[in-house]
Amino acid sequence: QSAEVERAVSGSGWYNRSESFKRMVRLVIARAQRPVSLTAGKLYIVSMETFAKVSNRTHTHTHIYRVFHD
């Protein structure tokens, strides 16, 4: 996604804009180059894969609980 941000910015004509706009563009590009990660309890990084696994297990455990307690 960071490559998409860089492409969008480079095609926006930023070089014809004000100095404050140019500074903002440099900041946007710099931030887009750093990966964003979400951590769970400072133990591990949560990815879409781990989120899907946790969601699936939660659903399974909830289903089992309902089967035995309803």
Secondary structure, DSSP 4 states (H G I P E B T S, - for coil): -HHHHHHHHHTTTGGGS-HHHHHHHHHHHHHHHSPP-EEETTTEEE-HHHHHHHHHHHHHHHHHHHHHH-
